[in-house]
Amino acid sequence: MTQKTKYLIVLGITLLGFILVEIYKPKPVIWTPTYSNQDDIPFGGEILYKILPELFPSQEIHDEKFPVLARHTEQRTELKNTSYINICNTFTLDSVSLIKLLQFVSTGNTVFIAAEDFGSLGDTLHISTDYISILKKGTAAALNFTHPELRQKKPFIFRMEDAEAFFVDTNKSTIPWTVLAYNHLKKPTFIKVKWGKGTLLLNSTPRVFSNYYLIKPQNCYFSINALRYLPQQTIYWDEYYQAPSIGARFRVMNKSIRKASDASYDESPFRFIVSQPALRWAYYLTLLALIFFMFFEAKRRQRIIPVIDTPQNTSVLFVKTIGQLYFNKKEHLTIAQKKIAHFLHFIRDKFYLNTLLVNEDFLDELSNKSGVELGKLQALFHTIQQLNLVNSISEKELIALNKAIEEFYQTVKA
């Protein structure tokens, strides 16, 4: 073994040690609020975006990285029966965008904005936000709804720094607003403002809609119930106005075009590579491989064909997780309602039948198209009608319903 070979072996072992240390080093938690549907960090919005199809079944959900209202204005297309969602720390609009937003609302659409500062929109509505005084602060903040069907006996508890903002009336407003939720000091944190034919739903605690609280059963229902104020219609999830500056907004647009996942994508490629531990060590390993090639390889070899892993269907895992959550909490009726909704959607999509009116003609036509016996269909839809009239069901009834629906699917697919 030559001296040069020994040096290369020592260099390789040392570099391998550094790589192993970086691989197994605990990944630091990023606590920066982004509310992006691509971020699984504590204050990201990935979970909220994923449960929107559950809250708004059969509705189109658009993920927007461009100014959606400006684009539709330029294309001379009018948005109708549409909801707009934006969750951010500071909702900042220029004068043109503000006019387009209010025109969008006045035509009968709905806007849901969760932010601690509403900028020019708050100035227009004469609504501002303030924070709980340090003299009244505790370790936690409690939020609850005003609607009797949503109000809980025990309020929803959040960290004080995540739910300390509330709305303040400047006494100059001539536009009435309705309080939908308040904190433990009876200060409004969620309000509804009528504007023209539409509605503005404004929330001053955006962090309660983040991943951090949606994974907690005792907190997630506040966010879910808040979104239930939105009607069942097309939704535009806007991330363009989440960015606090013009430069940051262009980076968001650039991320959408190039499908980059890091907010500093506009920096030089080398700086981005060395800022990421995995890419940095991959770069070092590539340099080492080039050195080995220069020393030990001289002839040309065929390029190695990369192995592409099969994409994983994480949607199925997500649905199973949500289903298990309902089952563990013994919310059998909720599970049954979702099974029924999915079953009726399958009939509409597969056989092109209207499920709003279930009568003998409907059952006869469904039996002819699906191949399922008429008697079984009559029994199944009778069970569904009975479940729509009760407030709770037993586990045994849920299992029976599931068995009947699965039997229908098997017969259709046979």
KEKE-3310 file (N, C-alpha, C; in steps of 0.2 Angstrom, whole numbers, plus 5000, padded with zeros to 4 digits):
npx = (5004:5003:5010:5002:4990:4986:4984:4973:4964:4963:4958:4945:4939:4938:4930:4918:4915:4911:4900:4891:4889:4882:4871:4864:4863:4852:4838:4836:4821:4811:4804:4798:4784:4776:4764:4762:4756:4765:4774:4779:4782:4781:4773:4768:4756:4752:4744:4731:4728:4727:4716:4706:4698:4690:4682:4676:4669:4668:4671:4680:4697:4709:4726:4735:4749:4751:4745:4728:4716:4720:4724:4713:4705:4713:4711:4698:4688:4675:4674:4663:4652:4663:4676:4689:4704:4716:4730:4741:4754:4755:4743:4745:4741:4742:4735:4728:4726:4718:4706:4702:4700:4689:4679:4678:4672:4660:4652:4646:4654:4665:4677:4690:4701:4715:4725:4737:4739:4730:4733:4730:4717:4711:4712:4703:4691:4690:4695:4706:4720:4725:4736:4735:4737:4753:4751:4740:4743:4744:4749:4742:4730:4713:4700:4684:4668:4654:4642:4629:4629:4642:4650:4660:4659:4671:4683:4694:4711:4726:4743:4749:4757:4753:4740:4736:4732:4719:4703:4700:4688:4689:4680:4677:4671:4658:4653:4644:4649:4650:4653:4661:4669:4679:4691:4698:4697:4685:4687:4685:4691:4687:4678:4664:4661:4649:4650:4644:4636:4643:4654:4666:4677:4686:4700:4710:4720:4731:4740:4733:4728:4738:4750:4755:4744:4734:4736:4733:4720:4712:4713:4711:4698:4694:4699:4694:4680:4679:4682:4670:4661:4663:4655:4649:4658:4668:4686:4699:4715:4726:4743:4751:4750:4755:4768:4779:4784:4788:4799:4799:4787:4789:4798:4790:4782:4792:4796:4784:4785:4797:4797:4803:4808:4813:4814:4824:4827:4831:4845:4862:4867:4877:4878:4866:4867:4878:4871:4863:4863:4862:4864:4876:4885:4883:4889:4902:4905:4904:4915:4925:4923:4926:4940:4944:4941:4949:4961:4960:4953:4953:4948:4933:4916:4900:4886:4878:4862:4849:4839:4822:4811:4795:4782:4774:4757:4752:4740:4730:4735:4733:4719:4716:4722:4714:4701:4704:4706:4693:4686:4692:4688:4675:4665:4654:4644:4648:4658:4650:4642:4652:4655:4643:4642:4653:4649:4637:4643:4650:4640:4635:4646:4649:4638:4630:4619:4606:4607:4599:4586:4578:4569:4557:4559:4572:4579:4576:4583:4596:4598:4598:4609:4620:4619:4616:4605:4588:4581:4591:4596:4585:4585:4597:4596:4586:4592:4601:4592:4587:4598:4600:4591:4594:4604:4615:4624:4627:4642:4640:4629:4636:4646:4637:4632:4644:4647:4636:4638:4651:4648:4640:4650:4659:4650:4648:4661:4664)
npy = (4994:5011:5027:5037:5031:5028:5040:5044:5035:5038:5051:5048:5041:5051:5060:5053:5051:5064:5066:5056:5062:5073:5068:5061:5071:5080:5088:5105:5114:5124:5139:5150:5159:5154:5150:5143:5132:5122:5120:5110:5114:5120:5132:5132:5130:5117:5107:5113:5116:5104:5098:5105:5100:5091:5099:5106:5098:5092:5104:5116:5119:5131:5134:5148:5157:5169:5186:5184:5191:5202:5196:5190:5201:5207:5197:5199:5192:5187:5183:5173:5167:5163:5159:5167:5164:5169:5168:5176:5185:5199:5208:5216:5227:5236:5251:5249:5235:5234:5240:5231:5220:5224:5226:5213:5207:5214:5210:5198:5188:5179:5183:5177:5181:5179:5188:5198:5211:5222:5232:5243:5238:5237:5251:5256:5250:5256:5248:5242:5233:5227:5222:5211:5218:5219:5219:5211:5199:5182:5165:5158:5160:5161:5156:5158:5154:5165:5160:5150:5136:5133:5137:5132:5124:5123:5134:5136:5133:5142:5146:5161:5171:5167:5170:5183:5195:5206:5214:5231:5244:5259:5269:5277:5271:5268:5256:5242:5228:5211:5201:5186:5177:5178:5183:5178:5190:5195:5202:5205:5193:5187:5192:5197:5206:5215:5218:5227:5215:5204:5196:5199:5190:5191:5188:5189:5181:5172:5162:5151:5144:5136:5122:5118:5119:5112:5099:5096:5089:5096:5109:5110:5110:5123:5131:5123:5125:5139:5140:5135:5145:5149:5148:5134:5133:5138:5139:5150:5149:5160:5164:5174:5187:5184:5186:5199:5209:5217:5211:5199:5194:5192:5182:5172:5170:5166:5154:5146:5145:5139:5128:5128:5125:5133:5148:5157:5157:5165:5168:5165:5150:5142:5147:5144:5130:5127:5132:5122:5108:5095:5096:5102:5093:5083:5090:5090:5077:5074:5081:5073:5061:5065:5067:5054:5048:5054:5049:5035:5031:5031:5028:5030:5027:5019:5029:5028:5022:5030:5025:5027:5030:5023:5034:5039:5037:5048:5053:5044:5039:5051:5052:5040:5043:5054:5048:5038:5047:5052:5040:5035:5045:5042:5047:5042:5046:5056:5050:5041:5050:5056:5044:5042:5054:5052:5040:5045:5054:5045:5038:5049:5052:5040:5035:5045:5051:5060:5063:5070:5069:5055:5042:5029:5028:5033:5023:5011:5014:5016:5003:4996:5001:4998:4985:4980:4972:4977:4977:4977:4989:4997:4994:4999:5013:5017:5015:5025:5036:5036:5038:5051:5057:5056:5060:5053:5038:5020:5010:4998:5001:5009:5000:4991:5000:5003:4990:4988:4998:4995:4982:4986:4993:4982:4975:4983:4984:4972)
npz = (5000:4995:5000:4996:4994:5007:5013:5006:5010:5024:5022:5016:5026:5036:5030:5029:5042:5045:5037:5042:5055:5052:5046:5056:5065:5076:5068:5068:5074:5065:5069:5063:5057:5043:5036:5025:5012:5009:5019:5033:5045:5062:5062:5049:5035:5030:5035:5037:5024:5018:5024:5019:5008:5015:5023:5013:5003:4986:4980:4971:4974:4974:4973:4975:4969:4963:4961:4963:4961:4953:4942:4936:4934:4924:4914:4911:4917:4928:4945:4953:4966:4976:4987:4996:5004:5015:5025:5036:5044:5043:5033:5019:5007:4991:4985:4973:4973:4985:4981:4971:4979:4988:4978:4974:4985:4986:4976:4980:4985:4997:5009:5019:5031:5041:5051:5061:5058:5048:5039:5025:5023:5035:5039:5030:5034:5046:5057:5069:5076:5092:5106:5120:5136:5145:5158:5160:5155:5155:5156:5146:5133:5131:5119:5112:5104:5099:5094:5099:5095:5092:5103:5117:5133:5140:5136:5121:5123:5120:5118:5125:5117:5105:5103:5106:5100:5096:5090:5088:5089:5080:5083:5072:5063:5051:5047:5052:5062:5066:5080:5081:5088:5104:5116:5132:5139:5134:5122:5105:5093:5081:5068:5058:5044:5034:5017:5004:4993:4998:5011:5024:5033:5047:5056:5070:5075:5068:5070:5076:5066:5061:5059:5071:5080:5074:5075:5087:5096:5106:5101:5087:5083:5084:5074:5063:5065:5063:5050:5045:5043:5031:5015:5005:4992:4978:4981:4984:4989:4994:4993:4989:4995:5008:5009:5016:5009:4993:4986:4992:4988:4975:4976:4980:4969:4960:4966:4964:4950:4947:4955:4967:4984:4995:5003:5000:4987:4977:4979:4976:4967:4973:4986:4991:4991:5000:5012:5015:5025:5020:5006:5006:5011:5001:4991:4995:4995:4982:4976:4982:4976:4963:4964:4967:4955:4947:4951:4950:4939:4922:4910:4900:4907:4906:4910:4926:4928:4936:4950:4952:4965:4969:4969:4984:4990:5000:5003:5006:5018:5026:5026:5033:5045:5050:5050:5060:5071:5072:5075:5087:5096:5097:5088:5080:5072:5064:5056:5049:5042:5033:5026:5020:5012:5004:4997:4990:4982:4974:4967:4960:4952:4945:4940:4935:4941:4949:4966:4975:4975:4981:4976:4970:4957:4955:4963:4955:4943:4947:4952:4940:4933:4941:4945:4957:4968:4969:4982:4991:4989:4993:5006:5010:5007:5015:5028:5027:5027:5040:5048:5045:5053:5067:5081:5086:5084:5087:5088:5083:5073:5065:5059:5053:5043:5036:5031:5022:5013:5008:5002:4992:4984:4980:4973:4962:4956:4953)
capx = (5000:5008:5008:4996:4983:4985:4981:4966:4959:4961:4953:4939:4936:4936:4924:4913:4913:4908:4894:4887:4887:4877:4865:4861:4862:4845:4836:4833:4814:4810:4798:4796:4778:4775:4757:4762:4753:4770:4778:4776:4785:4775:4768:4766:4749:4751:4738:4725:4727:4725:4709:4700:4694:4686:4678:4672:4669:4666:4672:4687:4702:4715:4732:4737:4755:4751:4739:4723:4711:4723:4725:4706:4703:4716:4708:4691:4684:4673:4674:4657:4652:4670:4679:4696:4707:4723:4733:4748:4755:4753:4740:4747:4738:4742:4728:4724:4724:4713:4700:4700:4698:4683:4675:4677:4668:4654:4648:4643:4659:4667:4684:4693:4708:4718:4731:4738:4738:4726:4735:4726:4710:4709:4711:4697:4685:4691:4696:4713:4721:4729:4738:4734:4742:4758:4749:4735:4745:4745:4753:4738:4724:4707:4696:4678:4664:4648:4637:4628:4631:4649:4653:4661:4659:4678:4686:4700:4717:4732:4749:4747:4760:4750:4733:4736:4729:4711:4701:4698:4684:4692:4675:4675:4668:4650:4651:4644:4652:4647:4658:4660:4673:4682:4696:4696:4695:4679:4689:4684:4696:4685:4672:4661:4659:4646:4652:4640:4633:4647:4656:4673:4678:4693:4703:4716:4725:4733:4744:4729:4727:4745:4751:4756:4738:4729:4738:4731:4713:4709:4713:4710:4691:4692:4701:4689:4673:4680:4681:4664:4658:4663:4650:4651:4659:4675:4690:4706:4720:4731:4750:4755:4750:4758:4775:4778:4787:4787:4804:4797:4782:4792:4802:4785:4780:4798:4795:4779:4787:4803:4795:4808:4805:4816:4812:4830:4829:4834:4852:4867:4866:4882:4877:4860:4870:4882:4867:4859:4868:4862:4867:4883:4889:4883:4894:4909:4906:4905:4922:4929:4922:4930:4947:4945:4940:4955:4967:4960:4949:4955:4944:4926:4912:4893:4883:4873:4855:4846:4833:4817:4807:4788:4778:4769:4751:4751:4733:4727:4738:4730:4712:4716:4723:4708:4696:4706:4704:4685:4684:4694:4683:4668:4661:4652:4639:4652:4661:4644:4640:4657:4654:4637:4643:4657:4645:4633:4647:4652:4635:4634:4652:4650:4632:4627:4612:4605:4605:4595:4579:4579:4563:4557:4562:4580:4582:4576:4588:4602:4599:4599:4615:4625:4619:4614:4598:4583:4579:4597:4597:4580:4587:4603:4594:4582:4596:4604:4587:4586:4604:4600:4586:4597:4610:4621:4623:4631:4647:4637:4626:4641:4649:4632:4632:4650:4647:4632:4641:4657:4645:4638:4656:4661:4646:4649:4667:4664)
capy = (5000:5016:5032:5041:5027:5028:5047:5044:5031:5042:5057:5046:5039:5057:5063:5049:5053:5071:5065:5053:5066:5078:5064:5059:5077:5082:5094:5111:5116:5131:5142:5156:5158:5155:5148:5141:5125:5118:5119:5106:5117:5121:5137:5131:5129:5111:5103:5116:5116:5097:5096:5109:5096:5088:5104:5109:5092:5093:5111:5117:5123:5133:5136:5154:5160:5175:5190:5181:5196:5206:5191:5189:5207:5208:5193:5201:5186:5189:5178:5172:5161:5161:5161:5169:5163:5172:5168:5179:5190:5206:5208:5222:5228:5243:5254:5245:5228:5235:5241:5225:5215:5226:5224:5206:5205:5218:5206:5193:5183:5179:5184:5175:5184:5179:5192:5202:5218:5222:5237:5247:5236:5240:5258:5257:5248:5259:5243:5241:5227:5228:5216:5211:5222:5215:5218:5207:5193:5176:5160:5156:5164:5157:5159:5154:5157:5168:5156:5144:5129:5132:5139:5127:5125:5125:5138:5134:5136:5143:5150:5169:5174:5165:5172:5189:5200:5207:5219:5237:5249:5266:5274:5281:5266:5268:5249:5238:5221:5206:5197:5178:5174:5183:5180:5177:5196:5197:5206:5201:5190:5185:5196:5197:5213:5214:5223:5225:5208:5199:5196:5199:5186:5194:5184:5192:5176:5168:5156:5146:5140:5133:5115:5117:5118:5108:5092:5095:5088:5101:5115:5110:5112:5130:5132:5120:5128:5146:5140:5133:5151:5150:5144:5129:5136:5137:5142:5152:5149:5164:5164:5179:5192:5182:5189:5206:5214:5216:5207:5192:5191:5189:5175:5167:5168:5162:5147:5142:5144:5134:5123:5128:5125:5137:5155:5161:5154:5170:5169:5162:5143:5139:5149:5140:5123:5127:5134:5117:5103:5089:5098:5104:5087:5080:5093:5088:5070:5074:5083:5067:5056:5067:5065:5046:5046:5057:5045:5028:5030:5035:5026:5032:5022:5021:5033:5024:5024:5031:5021:5031:5027:5024:5039:5036:5040:5050:5055:5038:5039:5056:5050:5035:5046:5058:5043:5035:5052:5052:5034:5035:5050:5039:5051:5037:5049:5060:5045:5039:5056:5056:5038:5043:5059:5049:5035:5048:5057:5040:5037:5054:5052:5034:5033:5051:5051:5065:5060:5075:5066:5047:5039:5022:5028:5033:5016:5007:5016:5014:4995:4993:5003:4996:4978:4978:4971:4983:4976:4979:4997:5000:4994:5004:5020:5017:5016:5032:5041:5035:5041:5058:5060:5055:5064:5049:5031:5016:5007:4992:5003:5011:4994:4989:5004:5002:4984:4988:5002:4991:4977:4990:4994:4976:4972:4987:4983:4965)
capz = (5000:4995:5005:4994:4996:5015:5014:5003:5015:5030:5020:5015:5033:5040:5027:5030:5049:5045:5034:5047:5060:5049:5044:5062:5070:5076:5064:5072:5073:5063:5072:5059:5054:5036:5034:5018:5012:5007:5025:5038:5051:5067:5060:5042:5034:5026:5037:5036:5017:5017:5027:5016:5004:5020:5025:5007:4998:4979:4978:4968:4978:4970:4976:4971:4971:4960:4963:4959:4959:4948:4935:4934:4931:4917:4909:4911:4920:4935:4950:4957:4971:4977:4994:4996:5010:5016:5032:5036:5050:5041:5027:5016:5000:4989:4984:4968:4976:4990:4977:4968:4984:4990:4973:4974:4990:4985:4971:4983:4987:5004:5010:5025:5032:5047:5052:5066:5056:5042:5035:5022:5023:5042:5038:5026:5038:5053:5062:5070:5081:5098:5110:5127:5140:5149:5165:5161:5152:5159:5152:5141:5131:5130:5114:5111:5099:5102:5092:5104:5093:5092:5109:5121:5140:5141:5130:5118:5126:5116:5121:5125:5112:5099:5102:5111:5096:5096:5086:5092:5085:5081:5084:5066:5058:5050:5045:5058:5062:5071:5084:5080:5093:5108:5120:5139:5141:5131:5117:5099:5089:5075:5067:5052:5041:5027:5012:4997:4994:5001:5018:5026:5039:5049:5062:5073:5078:5063:5072:5078:5060:5059:5060:5078:5084:5071:5077:5094:5096:5110:5098:5080:5081:5084:5067:5059:5066:5061:5043:5043:5042:5024:5012:5001:4985:4975:4986:4982:4994:4992:4997:4986:5000:5014:5009:5019:5004:4986:4984:4995:4984:4968:4977:4981:4962:4958:4969:4960:4943:4947:4960:4973:4991:5000:5003:4998:4980:4973:4980:4971:4968:4978:4993:4993:4992:5007:5017:5017:5027:5016:5000:5007:5012:4995:4987:4997:4993:4974:4975:4984:4971:4957:4966:4966:4948:4943:4953:4949:4933:4916:4904:4900:4908:4905:4916:4930:4927:4943:4952:4954:4970:4967:4973:4989:4991:5007:5004:5009:5025:5029:5027:5038:5052:5051:5052:5066:5076:5074:5078:5094:5100:5096:5084:5075:5067:5059:5052:5045:5037:5028:5022:5016:5007:4999:4994:4986:4977:4970:4963:4955:4947:4942:4936:4933:4944:4954:4973:4979:4976:4981:4976:4967:4950:4956:4965:4949:4938:4950:4952:4933:4931:4946:4945:4964:4969:4971:4989:4995:4988:4997:5013:5012:5008:5021:5034:5027:5029:5047:5051:5045:5058:5073:5083:5087:5082:5090:5084:5079:5068:5060:5056:5048:5037:5032:5028:5017:5007:5005:4998:4985:4980:4978:4967:4956:4954:4951)
cpx = (5004:5005:5002:4990:4981:4981:4974:4961:4957:4957:4946:4935:4934:4930:4918:4910:4909:4901:4889:4885:4882:4871:4861:4860:4855:4843:4833:4826:4814:4803:4795:4789:4778:4768:4757:4760:4759:4775:4775:4780:4779:4770:4768:4759:4748:4745:4732:4723:4724:4718:4704:4696:4689:4680:4673:4672:4665:4667:4679:4691:4708:4720:4735:4744:4756:4745:4733:4718:4713:4723:4718:4703:4706:4713:4701:4686:4682:4672:4667:4656:4658:4672:4686:4699:4714:4725:4740:4748:4753:4750:4741:4745:4740:4735:4724:4721:4718:4706:4697:4697:4690:4677:4673:4672:4661:4650:4645:4648:4661:4675:4686:4700:4710:4725:4731:4737:4735:4728:4730:4718:4707:4708:4704:4690:4685:4692:4704:4714:4726:4731:4736:4739:4747:4755:4743:4736:4746:4750:4749:4733:4719:4702:4689:4673:4658:4642:4635:4630:4638:4653:4654:4661:4666:4681:4692:4706:4723:4737:4747:4750:4757:4743:4732:4733:4722:4710:4699:4694:4687:4687:4673:4672:4660:4648:4650:4647:4650:4653:4656:4664:4677:4687:4693:4694:4689:4681:4688:4690:4694:4678:4670:4659:4655:4648:4648:4636:4637:4649:4663:4673:4685:4694:4709:4722:4727:4736:4739:4727:4733:4745:4751:4750:4733:4731:4736:4723:4709:4709:4711:4703:4689:4694:4696:4682:4674:4679:4674:4659:4658:4658:4653:4652:4666:4679:4697:4710:4726:4737:4754:4755:4752:4764:4774:4781:4787:4793:4802:4792:4784:4796:4796:4783:4786:4798:4790:4781:4792:4802:4801:4805:4808:4815:4818:4832:4832:4842:4856:4866:4871:4881:4871:4863:4873:4877:4863:4863:4868:4866:4874:4888:4889:4888:4901:4910:4907:4912:4927:4929:4926:4937:4948:4945:4947:4961:4966:4956:4952:4951:4936:4921:4904:4890:4878:4866:4852:4840:4828:4812:4800:4785:4774:4763:4750:4744:4729:4729:4734:4723:4712:4717:4717:4702:4698:4704:4697:4683:4686:4690:4676:4663:4658:4648:4643:4655:4656:4642:4645:4656:4648:4638:4648:4653:4640:4637:4649:4647:4634:4640:4652:4644:4628:4620:4612:4603:4601:4588:4579:4572:4563:4561:4570:4583:4582:4582:4595:4604:4601:4606:4621:4625:4617:4606:4594:4582:4585:4598:4591:4582:4592:4601:4589:4586:4599:4599:4586:4592:4604:4595:4589:4603:4616:4619:4628:4637:4644:4633:4631:4644:4644:4632:4638:4650:4642:4635:4647:4654:4643:4644:4658:4657:4647:4655:4668:4664)
cpy = (5006:5022:5036:5037:5028:5035:5047:5040:5035:5048:5054:5044:5046:5060:5060:5050:5059:5070:5061:5057:5071:5074:5063:5065:5079:5088:5099:5112:5123:5134:5148:5155:5159:5154:5145:5133:5120:5116:5115:5108:5118:5126:5138:5130:5122:5107:5106:5116:5109:5095:5101:5105:5092:5093:5106:5103:5094:5100:5111:5121:5124:5136:5142:5156:5167:5179:5188:5186:5200:5202:5191:5195:5209:5203:5194:5195:5188:5183:5178:5166:5158:5163:5162:5168:5166:5172:5170:5183:5197:5206:5215:5222:5235:5245:5251:5239:5229:5236:5235:5220:5217:5225:5217:5204:5208:5214:5200:5187:5184:5179:5182:5177:5183:5182:5196:5209:5218:5228:5242:5245:5238:5247:5260:5256:5251:5254:5242:5235:5230:5222:5217:5214:5217:5214:5213:5200:5187:5171:5157:5161:5159:5160:5155:5158:5160:5164:5150:5137:5128:5134:5133:5129:5127:5128:5134:5137:5137:5147:5158:5172:5172:5167:5179:5195:5200:5213:5225:5242:5256:5271:5279:5277:5267:5261:5245:5231:5217:5202:5190:5175:5180:5179:5180:5184:5199:5202:5202:5199:5188:5189:5195:5204:5212:5220:5222:5219:5203:5200:5195:5195:5188:5190:5187:5187:5171:5161:5150:5141:5136:5125:5114:5116:5113:5100:5091:5094:5094:5108:5116:5112:5119:5133:5130:5124:5136:5145:5138:5139:5152:5146:5139:5131:5136:5142:5144:5153:5154:5165:5170:5185:5190:5185:5197:5211:5212:5211:5200:5190:5189:5183:5170:5165:5164:5155:5143:5141:5138:5128:5122:5128:5129:5145:5160:5159:5159:5171:5165:5154:5140:5141:5145:5133:5123:5129:5128:5111:5097:5090:5099:5098:5083:5083:5091:5081:5070:5076:5077:5062:5058:5066:5058:5045:5048:5052:5038:5026:5034:5034:5029:5026:5024:5024:5028:5027:5024:5027:5026:5028:5028:5029:5036:5041:5042:5053:5050:5038:5045:5055:5045:5038:5050:5053:5040:5040:5052:5046:5033:5040:5048:5043:5047:5041:5053:5056:5043:5044:5056:5050:5039:5048:5056:5044:5039:5051:5051:5038:5042:5054:5046:5033:5039:5052:5057:5062:5065:5072:5058:5045:5032:5023:5029:5026:5011:5008:5014:5006:4993:4995:5000:4988:4975:4977:4976:4983:4978:4987:5000:5000:4999:5011:5022:5019:5023:5037:5041:5039:5048:5061:5059:5059:5060:5042:5027:5013:5002:4995:5006:5006:4992:4993:5003:4996:4984:4992:4998:4985:4980:4991:4988:4974:4976:4986:4976:4964)
cpz = (5000:5000:5003:4995:5003:5016:5011:5007:5021:5028:5019:5022:5037:5037:5028:5037:5049:5042:5039:5053:5058:5048:5051:5067:5070:5072:5068:5069:5071:5065:5069:5056:5047:5033:5027:5018:5010:5013:5030:5045:5056:5065:5052:5041:5030:5028:5036:5028:5015:5019:5023:5011:5009:5022:5019:5002:4991:4977:4976:4973:4974:4974:4972:4974:4967:4962:4959:4957:4953:4941:4932:4931:4924:4912:4908:4912:4927:4939:4954:4961:4973:4984:4993:5003:5010:5024:5032:5043:5048:5034:5024:5009:4998:4987:4978:4970:4981:4986:4974:4973:4987:4984:4972:4979:4989:4980:4973:4985:4994:5004:5018:5026:5039:5048:5058:5065:5049:5037:5032:5022:5030:5042:5035:5030:5045:5058:5063:5075:5086:5101:5117:5131:5144:5156:5166:5157:5157:5155:5146:5139:5129:5124:5114:5107:5102:5100:5097:5102:5093:5099:5114:5128:5142:5135:5127:5120:5121:5120:5120:5119:5105:5098:5107:5107:5096:5092:5091:5087:5086:5082:5078:5061:5057:5048:5051:5057:5067:5074:5083:5086:5097:5112:5128:5142:5138:5125:5110:5095:5082:5074:5059:5050:5034:5023:5005:4998:4997:5008:5019:5032:5041:5056:5064:5076:5073:5065:5074:5072:5058:5061:5067:5082:5081:5072:5084:5094:5100:5106:5091:5078:5081:5077:5062:5059:5063:5053:5040:5042:5034:5020:5007:4994:4984:4980:4983:4988:4992:4996:4994:4992:5007:5015:5011:5014:4997:4983:4986:4991:4977:4970:4978:4974:4959:4960:4965:4953:4943:4951:4965:4979:4996:4998:5000:4991:4976:4974:4975:4972:4973:4985:4995:4995:4999:5013:5020:5019:5022:5009:5000:5007:5005:4990:4988:4995:4985:4973:4977:4979:4964:4958:4965:4959:4945:4945:4950:4942:4928:4910:4905:4902:4907:4911:4919:4929:4934:4944:4955:4959:4967:4972:4978:4990:4998:5008:5008:5017:5029:5031:5033:5045:5054:5054:5058:5072:5077:5077:5086:5099:5100:5093:5078:5070:5062:5054:5047:5040:5032:5024:5017:5010:5002:4994:4988:4980:4972:4965:4958:4950:4943:4937:4933:4935:4949:4961:4977:4980:4975:4981:4972:4960:4950:4958:4959:4944:4941:4951:4945:4931:4935:4946:4952:4964:4972:4979:4993:4995:4993:5004:5015:5012:5013:5028:5033:5029:5037:5050:5051:5050:5065:5075:5085:5085:5086:5085:5080:5073:5062:5056:5051:5042:5033:5028:5022:5011:5004:5000:4991:4981:4977:4972:4961:4953:4951:4943)
residu = (MET:THR:GLN:LYS:THR:LYS:TYR:LEU:ILE:VAL:LEU:GLY:ILE:THR:LEU:LEU:GLY:PHE:ILE:LEU:VAL:GLU:ILE:TYR:LYS:PRO:LYS:PRO:VAL:ILE:TRP:THR:PRO:THR:TYR:SER:ASN:GLN:ASP:ASP:ILE:PRO:PHE:GLY:GLY:GLU:ILE:LEU:TYR:LYS:ILE:LEU:PRO:GLU:LEU:PHE:PRO:SER:GLN:GLU:ILE:HIS:ASP:GLU:LYS:PHE:PRO:VAL:LEU:ALA:ARG:HIS:THR:GLU:GLN:ARG:THR:GLU:LEU:LYS:ASN:THR:SER:TYR:ILE:ASN:ILE:CYS:ASN:THR:PHE:THR:LEU:ASP:SER:VAL:SER:LEU:ILE:LYS:LEU:LEU:GLN:PHE:VAL:SER:THR:GLY:ASN:THR:VAL:PHE:ILE:ALA:ALA:GLU:ASP:PHE:GLY:SER:LEU:GLY:ASP:THR:LEU:HIS:ILE:SER:THR:ASP:TYR:ILE:SER:ILE:LEU:LYS:LYS:GLY:THR:ALA:ALA:ALA:LEU:ASN:PHE:THR:HIS:PRO:GLU:LEU:ARG:GLN:LYS:LYS:PRO:PHE:ILE:PHE:ARG:MET:GLU:ASP:ALA:GLU:ALA:PHE:PHE:VAL:ASP:THR:ASN:LYS:SER:THR:ILE:PRO:TRP:THR:VAL:LEU:ALA:TYR:ASN:HIS:LEU:LYS:LYS:PRO:THR:PHE:ILE:LYS:VAL:LYS:TRP:GLY:LYS:GLY:THR:LEU:LEU:LEU:ASN:SER:THR:PRO:ARG:VAL:PHE:SER:ASN:TYR:TYR:LEU:ILE:LYS:PRO:GLN:ASN:CYS:TYR:PHE:SER:ILE:ASN:ALA:LEU:ARG:TYR:LEU:PRO:GLN:GLN:THR:ILE:TYR:TRP:ASP:GLU:TYR:TYR:GLN:ALA:PRO:SER:ILE:GLY:ALA:ARG:PHE:ARG:VAL:MET:ASN:LYS:SER:ILE:ARG:LYS:ALA:SER:ASP:ALA:SER:TYR:ASP:GLU:SER:PRO:PHE:ARG:PHE:ILE:VAL:SER:GLN:PRO:ALA:LEU:ARG:TRP:ALA:TYR:TYR:LEU:THR:LEU:LEU:ALA:LEU:ILE:PHE:PHE:MET:PHE:PHE:GLU:ALA:LYS:ARG:ARG:GLN:ARG:ILE:ILE:PRO:VAL:ILE:ASP:THR:PRO:GLN:ASN:THR:SER:VAL:LEU:PHE:VAL:LYS:THR:ILE:GLY:GLN:LEU:TYR:PHE:ASN:LYS:LYS:GLU:HIS:LEU:THR:ILE:ALA:GLN:LYS:LYS:ILE:ALA:HIS:PHE:LEU:HIS:PHE:ILE:ARG:ASP:LYS:PHE:TYR:LEU:ASN:THR:LEU:LEU:VAL:ASN:GLU:ASP:PHE:LEU:ASP:GLU:LEU:SER:ASN:LYS:SER:GLY:VAL:GLU:LEU:GLY:LYS:LEU:GLN:ALA:LEU:PHE:HIS:THR:ILE:GLN:GLN:LEU:ASN:LEU:VAL:ASN:SER:ILE:SER:GLU:LYS:GLU:LEU:ILE:ALA:LEU:ASN:LYS:ALA:ILE:GLU:GLU:PHE:TYR:GLN:THR:VAL:LYS:ALA)
# end
